[in-house]
Amino acid sequence: TAAPTPRPKPAAGGDPALLAAGRKLYAEGNLAVGTPPCFSCHGDRGEGGSAAPGLAGQLPAYLARRMRVSDAPQPDAAMEMQEILKTMSADDIQALLAYLATL
């Protein structure tokens, strides 16, 4: 059997303001625009849950592709995430991607 693919190491450094904005979105969401906190589905440290995949250790480029709004048919769980993504600005997504890279 093949050895498992090693997960990337968490990113160090980065723009402190961008990381703080991403951390806040992950922990608190932005309820004013309908963005729920990410941890409520994806876990405190991005470990995933019963209905949501783990985010910690994922490659940033992969997450960036997955966090694009799509009009293509999606499974129910993905449709829920698509609706959440529609509430987020491009800046919100960049901040969240920067934070997720640290998990």
Secondary structure, 3 states (H helix, E strand, C coil): CCCCCCCCCCCCCCCHHHHHHHHHHHHHCECCCCECCCHHHHCCCCCCCCCCCCCCCCCHHHHHHHCCCCCCCCCHHHHHHHHHHCCCCHHHHHHHHHHHCCC
